[in-house]
Amino acid sequence: MKNIFFSLLFICSLSAVAQIDRSTQPKAGPAPEINLSEPETFTLKNGLKVIVVENHKLPRVAYTLTLDNPPIAEGDKTGAAALAGSLLGQGSQSISKDDFNEEVDYMGARMSFGSQYASASGLSQYAERILELLADAAIHPNFTQEEFEKEQTKLIEGLKTNEKSVAAAAGQVSRALLYGKNHPKGEFETQEGLEKITLADAKAFYKKAFIPNNAYLVVVGDVDYKDIKKWVSADFKDWKKGTTLSNDFATPQNVSTPEIDFVDMPNAVQSQVIVQNLVDLKMSDPDYFPVLIANQILGGGGEGRLFLNLREDKGYTYGAYSSISDSKYGKTSFSASASVRNMVTDSSVVAFLEEIDKIRQEPVSATDLKNAKAKYVGSFVRSLEQPSTIARFALNKETENLPDDFYQDYLSKVNAVTVADVQRVANKYFLGDNARIVIAGKGSEVLENLEKVTYKGKTIPVKYFDKKANAVEKPTYEVALPEGVTATTVFNNYIEAIGGKEAVAGINSIVMMGEGSVQGTPLKLTIKKTNKDQFLQEISVMGNVMSKQVLNGDSASISAQGQTMNPSPEQVEALKKEAAIIPEVNMINDASIKLLGIEKVDGKNAYAVALTDTKKAFYDTESGLKIKEETTQEMQGQTFVQTIQFDDYKPAGAIVVPYKLSQSMGPQNIEFTFSEIKVNEGVSDADFQ
């Protein structure tokens, strides 16, 4: 009986399968309707609107205070906003900075403040006190001269750190030229401007911009609406209305024909290329969803055409992307960008323009459209898992004048985008014919070919700007070598500059201890060298060794993240040259080393010396000191240049050495500052075992 019953089930299942035609793909069903619970809201008399999303799955709460102000022009006080924001959260008029931070830490909470926002999160058992502290710090800030001077110094030091950043220079100039330096989006901070700003200026900006008139407080988490209403009413009752800010700055305009705006960065080993134009786009516009899909296809990620062309096909860059932003307060921008090798800067410009033109002229494939939609649908659905999503949607509906069903119909609107829609909005918003192409790079290597770039049969004009977006004359690079100067001359001058032959000959060992960081993670660097072909370089993170190189005579090892390799004999010999205490001593009589000429390095004339086929060193023509090294490397079929810059030479024993090393490769940059350097002490043979 059991077998008969099983046979019947099996036959029935076969019959059901036989009724399905698997030769054709099933049609997609309609986009599911998104059911979003409506948050509860209330508004205080001062204008603060509060949005509450109760979610009791986890015992946590998050508060986000957002000021929906138009862009604010700061003029000759640019930087006052940043300083005002940095002073918020430093305690309040009723609680000191130390006591404030101690209480926040005790609760395990997190708080963040800016010139026009504040946020906090933590356990819901402390929800009332967290909100109280957030409100107190935000609307009763403790602006003191002492803290102001600290924050002012930090901002100035940050600008100094970015002085050599090619990406920072390109970004600053691109915004200033696109919007105009007098437009809020085109303004930028300078050291001179920051030094003139006073505490009174920071207070004045805060008083003008940090007002409840256009403020929204979003509350998400394990809280009760009635409690929130009671707490907010008490904590924010003293926040006074201010004068509504105007949105009356001049409207920027696109260029009438494509142009290249070049910023000379003599230290650049890669060029930062930004292709951009102004657009008018709001979230409430009918074009909003088609534009999202069009940008996704062009350069929204690793599947985008720009990435596949410039990285995967041509190997010009680590990655190429595009983006388009929206704003209800006037024009915003479409931008496509990449950091590319110097030698392909001109080719990259052509590749960008060709891809932008292609999506405008040729309909995208059904497959590209389908994949782009899937990307957005997946991202949207995943976002619904977070309670904060509902709050963000509610805030967007309030601030962006969106219809009530905007997010309920989100997936339907994405899926409704057609091939024709993509081509239409590409022509409307991706304006290759009005493109401003901002490039920061090494002019001596890239300008000659950039000046030959054509678009639709016409040469694109090149204009020249400094890092402050001021128009300048075309840079010149030809500097004649002094008669009789050779690589040997350069090396001898370097040895004299650091202390002289006798002092150098007296060095038996050196120890260098330094610190740096990558993306906020602190690193420690230890270097030890002797004149017996012994070398150690170790990088550690929080006490854990991440990488280590050791040379001890004819043996060597290299380890990274737990993996160790033994270099070949050829690699050991190359390491010996690199590991010499003063490598130039051994280079003086090397006939294979050639003096290439004089080049600019950070605005200074420097002798460029080819040490090998893949490595160059640069020596200041005035001081004689080595200021930079460049090494060309290949990784995964792509060629990149690694740089090390030497700075802050100071005495160590009988010689002077650089107390600051800046190393960069591609987008990564690490700066090490040495706190301790010992000569002829602190080293033993055991260090190299």
Secondary structure per residue as TSV (DSSP state, phi and psi in degrees):
chain	resnum	aa	ss	phi	psi
A	1	M	-	360.0	-41.4
A	2	K	H	-62.8	-42.2
A	3	N	H	-66.1	-39.2
A	4	I	H	-63.3	-43.3
A	5	F	H	-61.2	-43.3
A	6	F	H	-61.9	-41.9
A	7	S	H	-63.2	-39.8
A	8	L	H	-63.1	-43.3
A	9	L	H	-61.6	-41.7
A	10	F	H	-63.4	-44.7
A	11	I	H	-63.7	-40.9
A	12	C	H	-62.4	-40.3
A	13	S	H	-66.8	-38.7
A	14	L	H	-62.9	-39.7
A	15	S	H	-62.7	-40.4
A	16	A	H	-66.7	-41.5
A	17	V	H	-64.3	-39.0
A	18	A	H	-63.0	-24.1
A	19	Q	T	-78.9	-8.8
A	20	I	S	-96.1	123.3
A	21	D	-	-87.1	104.4
A	22	R	T	-89.7	5.7
A	23	S	T	-81.2	-16.5
A	24	T	S	-121.6	143.4
A	25	Q	-	-72.1	132.2
A	26	P	-	-63.2	148.0
A	27	K	-	-72.7	143.2
A	28	A	-	-68.1	138.2
A	29	G	-	-77.7	174.5
A	30	P	-	-65.6	151.6
A	31	A	-	-61.3	134.7
A	32	P	-	-65.2	146.7
A	33	E	-	-80.4	133.0
A	34	I	-	-90.4	120.5
A	35	N	-	-100.7	107.1
A	36	L	-	-109.5	128.2
A	37	S	-	-67.8	140.0
A	38	E	-	-79.5	128.1
A	39	P	-	-71.6	159.8
A	40	E	E	-92.9	143.7
A	41	T	E	-134.7	157.6
A	42	F	E	-156.8	161.9
A	43	T	E	-129.5	133.4
A	44	L	-	-80.3	165.7
A	45	K	T	-63.2	-27.8
A	46	N	T	-80.3	-1.4
A	47	G	S	105.0	-11.7
A	48	L	-	-64.5	122.8
A	49	K	E	-101.1	133.1
A	50	V	E	-114.9	131.2
A	51	I	E	-119.3	121.7
A	52	V	E	-117.8	125.8
A	53	V	E	-119.2	106.3
A	54	E	E	-79.5	132.3
A	55	N	-	-148.3	111.6
A	56	H	-	-102.9	17.9
A	57	K	S	-71.0	-35.9
A	58	L	S	-127.6	148.5
A	59	P	S	-81.5	59.4
A	60	R	E	-134.5	160.6
A	61	V	E	-142.8	148.0
A	62	A	E	-136.2	135.9
A	63	Y	E	-118.8	134.1
A	64	T	E	-132.8	118.7
A	65	L	E	-104.0	117.9
A	66	T	E	-121.7	134.2
A	67	L	E	-105.2	116.9
A	68	D	-	-90.5	65.2
A	69	N	-	-92.0	152.9
A	70	P	-	-68.9	164.1
A	71	P	-	-54.3	139.7
A	72	I	-	-114.2	119.9
A	73	A	-	-77.5	130.9
A	74	E	-	-103.6	-17.3
A	75	G	G	60.1	-131.5
A	76	D	G	-75.9	1.8
A	77	K	G	-107.5	22.1
A	78	T	T	-59.5	122.2
A	79	G	T	120.0	-18.5
A	80	A	H	-63.3	-36.1
A	81	A	H	-63.9	-47.5
A	82	A	H	-61.4	-40.4
A	83	L	H	-69.0	-40.3
A	84	A	H	-61.1	-43.8
A	85	G	H	-63.4	-37.8
A	86	S	H	-71.3	-22.4
A	87	L	H	-83.7	-20.3
A	88	L	T	-69.7	145.1
A	89	G	T	86.9	4.5
A	90	Q	S	-96.2	52.1
A	91	G	-	81.0	-162.0
A	92	S	B	-149.8	-174.1
A	93	Q	S	-69.6	-14.3
A	94	S	S	-112.0	-7.7
A	95	I	S	-144.7	134.9
A	96	S	-	-70.9	162.3
A	97	K	H	-58.2	-46.6
A	98	D	H	-64.8	-43.9
A	99	D	H	-66.6	-38.2
A	100	F	H	-60.3	-52.1
A	101	N	H	-63.7	-37.8
A	102	E	H	-63.7	-40.9
A	103	E	H	-70.6	-39.7
A	104	V	H	-60.8	-43.9
A	105	D	H	-64.4	-40.4
A	106	Y	H	-59.1	-39.7
A	107	M	H	-80.4	-8.1
A	108	G	T	69.3	26.0
A	109	A	-	-90.7	166.7
A	110	R	E	-126.9	137.3
A	111	M	E	-135.3	145.4
A	112	S	E	-144.3	142.7
A	113	F	E	-136.3	149.9
A	114	G	E	-144.6	-178.6
A	115	S	T	-65.4	-22.0
A	116	Q	T	-141.8	32.6
A	117	Y	E	-160.8	165.0
A	118	A	E	-156.1	144.7
A	119	S	E	-146.2	155.8
A	120	A	E	-156.1	150.8
A	121	S	E	-150.9	157.1
A	122	G	E	172.2	-169.6
A	123	L	E	-69.5	141.6
A	124	S	G	-66.9	-19.8
A	125	Q	G	-65.7	-20.4
A	126	Y	G	-107.5	15.8
A	127	A	H	-55.2	-43.2
A	128	E	H	-65.5	-45.3
A	129	R	H	-70.9	-36.1
A	130	I	H	-61.2	-45.3
A	131	L	H	-64.0	-39.5
A	132	E	H	-62.4	-44.0
A	133	L	H	-66.7	-41.4
A	134	L	H	-59.5	-49.0
A	135	A	H	-63.8	-42.8
A	136	D	H	-61.5	-46.2
A	137	A	H	-69.2	-31.3
A	138	A	H	-79.6	-40.2
A	139	I	H	-107.5	-6.0
A	140	H	S	-130.5	58.6
A	141	P	B	-64.8	151.6
A	142	N	-	-102.7	74.8
A	143	F	-	-77.2	114.4
A	144	T	-	-122.6	153.3
A	145	Q	H	-62.4	-38.1
A	146	E	H	-62.2	-48.3
A	147	E	H	-68.6	-35.1
A	148	F	H	-59.5	-46.4
A	149	E	H	-64.7	-36.3
A	150	K	H	-63.2	-46.8
A	151	E	H	-69.3	-35.2
A	152	Q	H	-62.5	-43.0
A	153	T	H	-63.3	-41.6
A	154	K	H	-60.8	-44.9
A	155	L	H	-63.7	-41.6
A	156	I	H	-65.2	-42.3
A	157	E	H	-63.8	-36.3
A	158	G	H	-62.9	-40.3
A	159	L	H	-63.7	-40.8
A	160	K	H	-62.9	-39.9
A	161	T	H	-62.3	-35.1
A	162	N	G	-88.3	2.2
A	163	E	G	-59.0	-33.2
A	164	K	G	-97.5	1.3
A	165	S	-	-77.6	117.7
A	166	V	H	-67.1	-42.1
A	167	A	H	-63.7	-41.6
A	168	A	H	-64.2	-42.1
A	169	A	H	-63.9	-43.9
A	170	A	H	-63.5	-43.6
A	171	G	H	-63.1	-43.1
A	172	Q	H	-64.8	-47.0
A	173	V	H	-68.5	-38.8
A	174	S	H	-61.7	-41.8
A	175	R	H	-68.6	-41.9
A	176	A	H	-64.4	-39.1
A	177	L	H	-77.0	-34.9
A	178	L	H	-69.1	-45.6
A	179	Y	H	-100.4	-23.1
A	180	G	-	99.4	140.5
A	181	K	T	-67.9	-14.5
A	182	N	T	-95.2	-1.4
A	183	H	S	-87.7	144.8
A	184	P	T	-53.8	-35.2
A	185	K	T	-80.8	-12.5
A	186	G	T	-102.9	-9.2
A	187	E	-	-69.7	152.0
A	188	F	-	-148.2	155.0
A	189	E	-	-80.4	146.9
A	190	T	-	-130.5	159.3
A	191	Q	H	-62.3	-42.7
A	192	E	H	-63.2	-40.5
A	193	G	H	-68.1	-42.2
A	194	L	H	-63.5	-36.9
A	195	E	H	-65.7	-23.6
A	196	K	H	-87.8	-15.0
A	197	I	-	-75.8	139.4
A	198	T	-	-111.3	169.5
A	199	L	H	-59.1	-37.2
A	200	A	H	-61.7	-36.3
A	201	D	H	-65.5	-42.4
A	202	A	H	-63.4	-43.2
A	203	K	H	-62.2	-40.5
A	204	A	H	-63.9	-40.5
A	205	F	H	-65.3	-44.6
A	206	Y	H	-57.8	-46.2
A	207	K	H	-63.5	-34.9
A	208	K	H	-76.8	-39.4
A	209	A	H	-100.2	-29.0
A	210	F	-	-92.3	76.7
A	211	I	-	-127.6	153.6
A	212	P	G	-80.8	-8.7
A	213	N	G	-52.4	-43.7
A	214	N	G	-117.3	32.8
A	215	A	E	-100.6	145.4
A	216	Y	E	-131.4	131.8
A	217	L	E	-111.5	117.4
A	218	V	E	-103.7	127.6
A	219	V	E	-119.7	125.1
A	220	V	E	-131.0	130.9
A	221	G	E	140.4	-160.5
A	222	D	S	-82.6	71.7
A	223	V	-	-137.4	167.6
A	224	D	-	-109.1	132.9
A	225	Y	H	-53.1	-43.0
A	226	K	H	-63.8	-39.2
A	227	D	H	-64.7	-44.8
A	228	I	H	-59.6	-43.7
A	229	K	H	-61.6	-41.1
A	230	K	H	-66.9	-45.8
A	231	W	H	-65.9	-46.5
A	232	V	H	-62.9	-42.7
A	233	S	H	-59.6	-35.9
A	234	A	H	-79.6	-43.0
A	235	D	H	-75.0	-30.4
A	236	F	T	-110.3	12.1
A	237	K	T	-66.6	-25.5
A	238	D	T	-87.5	-2.0
A	239	W	-	-77.5	113.4
A	240	K	-	-90.8	146.4
A	241	K	-	-62.6	152.4
A	242	G	-	-125.6	-176.0
A	243	T	-	-77.5	129.0
A	244	T	-	-61.1	132.8
A	245	L	-	-77.6	143.9
A	246	S	-	-90.2	163.4
A	247	N	-	-127.4	60.5
A	248	D	-	-114.9	22.9
A	249	F	-	-76.0	162.3
A	250	A	-	-63.5	147.1
A	251	T	-	-85.2	119.2
A	252	P	-	-72.1	161.1
A	253	Q	-	-130.1	150.3
A	254	N	-	-73.0	157.4
A	255	V	-	-70.1	152.0
A	256	S	S	-78.0	-26.9
A	257	T	S	-139.7	158.0
A	258	P	-	-59.2	143.1
A	259	E	E	-146.1	150.7
A	260	I	E	-101.8	123.5
A	261	D	E	-108.6	109.9
A	262	F	E	-104.7	134.0
A	263	V	E	-116.0	117.7
A	264	D	E	-77.7	122.8
A	265	M	-	-125.9	90.6
A	266	P	T	-58.1	-22.9
A	267	N	T	-85.1	-3.0
A	268	A	-	-72.4	131.3
A	269	V	S	-103.0	-10.7
A	270	Q	E	-138.1	151.9
A	271	S	E	-98.2	138.2
A	272	Q	E	-95.2	120.1
A	273	V	E	-112.8	126.8
A	274	I	E	-129.1	118.4
A	275	V	E	-106.5	121.1
A	276	Q	E	-146.1	159.6
A	277	N	E	-156.4	158.4
A	278	L	E	-77.9	148.4
A	279	V	E	-140.5	160.8
A	280	D	-	-112.4	109.4
A	281	L	-	-148.2	129.6
A	282	K	-	-122.5	156.1
A	283	M	T	-61.5	-27.9
A	284	S	T	-82.3	-5.1
A	285	D	S	-72.5	146.5
A	286	P	T	-60.7	-26.4
A	287	D	T	-78.5	-7.0
A	288	Y	H	-55.8	-51.4
A	289	F	H	-70.3	-43.8
A	290	P	H	-58.1	-36.2
A	291	V	H	-66.6	-41.4
A	292	L	H	-57.5	-44.6
A	293	I	H	-70.0	-41.7
A	294	A	H	-61.3	-43.3
A	295	N	H	-66.9	-36.9
A	296	Q	H	-60.2	-42.3
A	297	I	H	-66.8	-42.0
A	298	L	H	-71.9	-50.3
A	299	G	H	-161.2	33.0
A	300	G	S	-80.4	-4.3
A	301	G	S	174.3	-160.6
A	302	G	T	-66.7	-15.6
A	303	E	T	-94.2	-4.7
A	304	G	S	-70.5	156.6
A	305	R	H	-62.6	-38.2
A	306	L	H	-63.3	-44.5
A	307	F	H	-62.5	-48.4
A	308	L	I	-64.2	-33.3
A	309	N	I	-78.3	-59.6
A	310	L	I	-75.2	-30.9
A	311	R	I	-97.7	-60.7
A	312	E	I	-68.9	-42.3
A	313	D	I	-83.1	-50.7
A	314	K	T	-99.8	-19.8
A	315	G	-	67.1	32.9
A	316	Y	-	-80.3	-22.8
A	317	T	E	-155.9	167.7
A	318	Y	E	-71.1	-35.0
A	319	G	E	-172.6	145.7
A	320	A	E	-129.0	134.0
A	321	Y	E	-142.1	165.6
A	322	S	E	-134.6	160.0
A	323	S	E	-152.8	156.1
A	324	I	E	-140.9	135.4
A	325	S	-	-113.1	161.6
A	326	D	-	-122.2	154.7
A	327	S	-	-160.8	137.5
A	328	K	T	-85.1	-5.2
A	329	Y	T	-103.6	27.3
A	330	G	S	117.6	-164.1
A	331	K	-	-70.5	145.9
A	332	T	E	-131.0	-156.2
A	333	S	E	-140.1	153.8
A	334	F	E	-103.4	137.0
A	335	S	E	-145.3	138.3
A	336	A	E	-126.8	135.5
A	337	S	E	-151.5	161.1
A	338	A	E	-166.8	155.5
A	339	S	E	-102.3	117.8
A	340	V	E	-123.7	159.4
A	341	R	E	-64.1	146.1
A	342	N	G	-52.3	-46.0
A	343	M	G	-68.8	-13.4
A	344	V	G	-117.3	20.2
A	345	T	H	-59.7	-48.2
A	346	D	H	-65.6	-40.6
A	347	S	H	-65.1	-33.8
A	348	S	H	-67.3	-40.2
A	349	V	H	-58.2	-45.6
A	350	V	H	-61.5	-42.6
A	351	A	H	-63.0	-42.5
A	352	F	H	-59.0	-51.4
A	353	L	H	-64.6	-36.4
A	354	E	H	-66.6	-41.8
A	355	E	H	-67.9	-38.9
A	356	I	H	-64.4	-42.3
A	357	D	H	-67.6	-36.2
A	358	K	H	-63.7	-44.5
A	359	I	H	-70.7	-18.7
A	360	R	H	-83.2	-35.4
A	361	Q	H	-93.5	-28.7
A	362	E	S	-118.4	134.2
A	363	P	-	-60.2	139.3
A	364	V	-	-71.5	159.7
A	365	S	-	-76.1	158.0
A	366	A	H	-62.2	-33.1
A	367	T	H	-67.4	-44.9
A	368	D	H	-60.3	-42.2
A	369	L	H	-64.8	-44.2
A	370	K	H	-61.7	-45.0
A	371	N	H	-65.3	-39.6
A	372	A	H	-65.4	-40.9
A	373	K	H	-62.7	-43.2
A	374	A	H	-60.8	-37.0
A	375	K	H	-61.8	-47.0
A	376	Y	H	-71.2	-38.8
A	377	V	H	-62.9	-45.4
A	378	G	H	-61.4	-42.7
A	379	S	H	-64.6	-41.1
A	380	F	H	-65.5	-46.6
A	381	V	H	-63.7	-41.1
A	382	R	H	-63.5	-35.1
A	383	S	H	-66.0	-24.2
A	384	L	T	-69.2	-14.0
A	385	E	T	-72.4	-16.5
A	386	Q	S	-99.0	126.8
A	387	P	H	-57.2	-31.3
A	388	S	H	-63.1	-23.0
A	389	T	H	-61.4	-45.0
A	390	I	H	-61.2	-39.9
A	391	A	H	-65.7	-42.1
A	392	R	H	-64.3	-41.1
A	393	F	H	-61.7	-42.9
A	394	A	H	-62.9	-41.1
A	395	L	H	-64.6	-43.5
A	396	N	H	-60.7	-40.7
A	397	K	H	-63.0	-35.7
A	398	E	H	-72.1	-46.2
A	399	T	H	-86.9	-24.2
A	400	E	T	-106.1	7.8
A	401	N	T	56.7	48.2
A	402	L	-	-91.8	150.9
A	403	P	-	-67.5	158.6
A	404	D	T	-60.9	-30.1
A	405	D	T	-95.3	14.6
A	406	F	T	-55.6	-48.8
A	407	Y	T	-85.8	-28.0
A	408	Q	T	-61.1	-35.6
A	409	D	T	-99.4	13.4
A	410	Y	H	-55.7	-52.2
A	411	L	H	-65.5	-37.7
A	412	S	H	-62.8	-39.2
A	413	K	H	-69.5	-37.5
A	414	V	H	-63.8	-48.2
A	415	N	H	-69.8	-17.6
A	416	A	T	-81.1	-11.2
A	417	V	-	-66.8	132.2
A	418	T	-	-108.7	169.0
A	419	V	H	-57.8	-42.2
A	420	A	H	-64.3	-37.2
A	421	D	H	-60.7	-44.4
A	422	V	H	-60.6	-46.9
A	423	Q	H	-65.8	-38.6
A	424	R	H	-62.4	-49.0
A	425	V	H	-73.6	-27.8
A	426	A	H	-62.0	-40.4
A	427	N	H	-69.2	-29.5
A	428	K	H	-83.0	-33.2
A	429	Y	H	-116.4	-25.9
A	430	F	-	-99.0	89.3
A	431	L	-	-97.4	79.0
A	432	G	G	-60.3	-31.8
A	433	D	G	-73.3	-13.2
A	434	N	G	-126.2	31.4
A	435	A	-	-80.6	132.9
A	436	R	E	-99.7	114.5
A	437	I	E	-104.1	103.3
A	438	V	E	-95.0	128.5
A	439	I	E	-131.3	126.1
A	440	A	E	-109.5	122.9
A	441	G	E	-168.8	-178.1
A	442	K	-	-84.8	100.5
A	443	G	H	-57.9	-36.6
A	444	S	H	-62.1	-21.2
A	445	E	H	-106.9	-20.7
A	446	V	H	-117.3	-21.1
A	447	L	H	-66.4	-39.5
A	448	E	H	-55.7	-44.8
A	449	N	H	-78.9	-31.9
A	450	L	H	-60.7	-36.1
A	451	E	T	-70.9	-5.2
A	452	K	T	-105.8	-0.7
A	453	V	-	-67.0	133.3
A	454	T	E	-120.7	155.2
A	455	Y	E	-139.5	119.3
A	456	K	T	54.3	43.4
A	457	G	T	83.6	-0.7
A	458	K	E	-118.9	139.8
A	459	T	E	-69.9	132.5
A	460	I	-	-81.7	123.7
A	461	P	-	-66.3	146.9
A	462	V	E	-112.1	127.3
A	463	K	E	-114.3	157.5
A	464	Y	E	-122.0	137.5
A	465	F	E	-139.3	154.6
A	466	D	-	-90.7	-177.2
A	467	K	T	-69.4	-9.7
A	468	K	T	-102.9	16.7
A	469	A	S	67.0	23.7
A	470	N	-	-89.4	136.8
A	471	A	B	-66.0	136.0
A	472	V	-	-135.3	169.6
A	473	E	-	-73.8	158.8
A	474	K	-	-59.3	129.6
A	475	P	-	-68.2	150.4
A	476	T	-	-114.3	150.1
A	477	Y	-	-128.7	-11.6
A	478	E	-	-77.8	113.1
A	479	V	-	-125.0	121.5
A	480	A	-	-72.7	138.8
A	481	L	-	-71.2	136.0
A	482	P	-	-59.6	144.5
A	483	E	T	-62.6	133.2
A	484	G	T	88.7	-5.0
A	485	V	-	-78.0	131.0
A	486	T	-	-130.4	177.6
A	487	A	H	-60.9	-38.2
A	488	T	H	-61.8	-40.8
A	489	T	H	-60.2	-43.3
A	490	V	H	-63.4	-43.8
A	491	F	H	-65.0	-42.2
A	492	N	H	-63.1	-40.2
A	493	N	H	-64.5	-36.8
A	494	Y	H	-64.8	-45.7
A	495	I	H	-61.8	-39.5
A	496	E	H	-66.1	-37.9
A	497	A	H	-66.8	-31.6
A	498	I	H	-90.5	-4.4
A	499	G	T	150.3	-16.0
A	500	G	-	101.5	161.2
A	501	K	H	-59.6	-42.5
A	502	E	H	-64.5	-42.9
A	503	A	H	-65.7	-41.0
A	504	V	H	-65.5	-40.9
A	505	A	H	-64.2	-23.3
A	506	G	T	-85.8	2.4
A	507	I	-	-89.3	120.7
A	508	N	-	-102.7	-27.5
A	509	S	E	-158.6	161.8
A	510	I	E	-148.9	141.8
A	511	V	E	-125.2	131.5
A	512	M	E	-128.5	122.5
A	513	M	E	-117.0	121.1
A	514	G	E	-139.5	170.0
A	515	E	E	-133.9	149.6
A	516	G	E	-154.5	-167.0
A	517	S	E	-157.4	153.5
A	518	V	E	-129.5	117.2
A	519	Q	T	50.4	41.1
A	520	G	T	87.1	-8.0
A	521	T	E	-87.4	121.5
A	522	P	E	-71.8	139.2
A	523	L	E	-123.9	151.7
A	524	K	E	-122.2	134.7
A	525	L	E	-119.4	129.3
A	526	T	E	-124.0	127.4
A	527	I	E	-125.6	130.9
A	528	K	E	-132.1	134.8
A	529	K	E	-138.9	148.7
A	530	T	E	-131.9	170.7
A	531	N	T	-87.1	17.1
A	532	K	T	-113.5	35.1
A	533	D	T	55.4	45.6
A	534	Q	E	-120.4	133.2
A	535	F	E	-151.8	138.5
A	536	L	E	-139.2	131.5
A	537	Q	E	-132.8	124.2
A	538	E	E	-134.0	130.8
A	539	I	E	-117.5	126.3
A	540	S	E	-126.8	152.0
A	541	V	E	-124.2	115.4
A	542	M	T	51.7	43.7
A	543	G	T	85.9	-8.0
A	544	N	E	-100.7	126.8
A	545	V	E	-72.2	120.1
A	546	M	E	-95.7	-34.5
A	547	S	E	-149.9	148.7
A	548	K	E	-153.1	131.3
A	549	Q	E	-120.0	131.7
A	550	V	E	-133.1	131.6
A	551	L	E	-125.1	130.0
A	552	N	E	-139.1	89.4
A	553	G	T	70.3	-116.1
A	554	D	T	-97.2	5.1
A	555	S	E	-116.5	151.3
A	556	A	E	-155.0	159.1
A	557	S	E	-147.7	148.5
A	558	I	E	-131.0	125.4
A	559	S	E	-128.5	146.1
A	560	A	E	-151.5	125.2
A	561	Q	T	51.2	44.4
A	562	G	T	88.0	-8.7
A	563	Q	E	-102.8	131.9
A	564	T	E	-120.3	139.0
A	565	M	E	-132.0	151.4
A	566	N	-	-104.8	116.9
A	567	P	-	-63.1	155.7
A	568	S	-	-71.6	165.1
A	569	P	H	-55.5	-37.0
A	570	E	H	-66.1	-39.8
A	571	Q	H	-67.4	-34.4
A	572	V	H	-64.9	-41.2
A	573	E	H	-64.4	-40.1
A	574	A	H	-65.3	-37.5
A	575	L	H	-66.2	-34.7
A	576	K	H	-60.2	-42.0
A	577	K	H	-64.4	-41.7
A	578	E	H	-68.5	-30.7
A	579	A	H	-86.9	-4.9
A	580	A	S	-59.3	143.4
A	581	I	S	-58.1	-49.7
A	582	I	S	-125.2	90.0
A	583	P	T	-55.9	-30.0
A	584	E	H	-62.4	-25.7
A	585	V	H	-59.7	-39.4
A	586	N	H	-84.7	-8.6
A	587	M	H	-94.3	-14.5
A	588	I	T	-54.5	-41.6
A	589	N	T	-103.3	17.2
A	590	D	-	-85.5	108.8
A	591	A	T	-70.7	-16.9
A	592	S	T	-77.8	-14.4
A	593	I	-	-84.3	132.4
A	594	K	E	-123.9	142.0
A	595	L	E	-84.9	121.0
A	596	L	E	-87.2	-33.4
A	597	G	E	148.6	-159.2
A	598	I	E	-114.2	129.6
A	599	E	E	-129.4	161.3
A	600	K	E	-86.0	132.1
A	601	V	E	-129.5	110.6
A	602	D	T	53.2	41.4
A	603	G	T	83.5	-4.4
A	604	K	E	-105.2	146.3
A	605	N	E	-73.5	134.1
A	606	A	E	-140.5	142.4
A	607	Y	E	-74.1	126.4
A	608	A	E	-98.4	122.2
A	609	V	E	-120.6	126.7
A	610	A	E	-84.0	104.6
A	611	L	-	-77.1	-39.9
A	612	T	S	-142.6	-174.2
A	613	D	S	-66.7	-21.6
A	614	T	S	-118.3	1.1
A	615	K	E	-133.8	135.2
A	616	K	E	-126.7	149.2
A	617	A	E	-125.4	150.2
A	618	F	E	-126.5	132.1
A	619	Y	E	-124.3	128.0
A	620	D	E	-57.1	126.5
A	621	T	T	-66.5	-24.0
A	622	E	T	-90.3	-52.5
A	623	S	T	-84.4	-23.9
A	624	G	-	84.3	-9.4
A	625	L	-	-75.9	147.5
A	626	K	E	-75.0	129.5
A	627	I	E	-119.1	-10.7
A	628	K	E	-165.9	150.0
A	629	E	E	-131.1	143.6
A	630	E	E	-127.5	131.2
A	631	T	E	-126.9	124.7
A	632	T	E	-87.8	128.0
A	633	Q	E	-130.5	158.4
A	634	E	E	-116.1	132.8
A	635	M	E	-139.4	122.2
A	636	Q	T	52.8	42.6
A	637	G	T	80.3	0.3
A	638	Q	E	-113.8	147.0
A	639	T	E	-101.7	130.5
A	640	F	E	-135.1	158.1
A	641	V	E	-113.3	124.9
A	642	Q	E	-99.7	134.1
A	643	T	E	-120.5	148.6
A	644	I	E	-130.3	123.9
A	645	Q	E	-108.8	139.7
A	646	F	E	-111.8	130.5
A	647	D	E	-148.8	167.4
A	648	D	E	59.2	57.1
A	649	Y	E	-68.8	129.4
A	650	K	E	-143.5	161.3
A	651	P	E	-64.5	141.8
A	652	A	E	-144.3	105.1
A	653	G	T	66.9	-132.9
A	654	A	T	-90.2	1.6
A	655	I	E	-124.7	173.5
A	656	V	E	-111.5	142.4
A	657	V	E	-136.2	158.3
A	658	P	E	-75.0	127.2
A	659	Y	E	-92.7	3.9
A	660	K	E	-140.1	127.2
A	661	L	E	-121.4	131.2
A	662	S	E	-118.7	118.4
A	663	Q	E	-115.1	133.8
A	664	S	E	-139.1	146.8
A	665	M	E	-149.5	115.2
A	666	G	T	63.0	-134.4
A	667	P	T	-79.6	-11.8
A	668	Q	E	-86.4	137.8
A	669	N	E	-139.6	129.1
A	670	I	E	-124.6	128.8
A	671	E	E	-115.1	122.2
A	672	F	E	-107.5	134.4
A	673	T	E	-115.2	125.7
A	674	F	E	-88.7	125.3
A	675	S	E	-95.2	-18.5
A	676	E	E	-147.9	126.1
A	677	I	E	-133.1	123.9
A	678	K	E	-117.4	137.4
A	679	V	E	-114.2	128.7
A	680	N	S	61.9	32.8
A	681	E	-	-161.1	158.6
A	682	G	S	81.5	15.9
A	683	V	-	-131.1	139.3
A	684	S	-	-137.7	162.3
A	685	D	G	-59.6	-27.5
A	686	A	G	-64.3	-23.0
A	687	D	G	-64.7	-21.4
A	688	F	G	-110.4	14.9
A	689	Q	-	-81.6	360.0
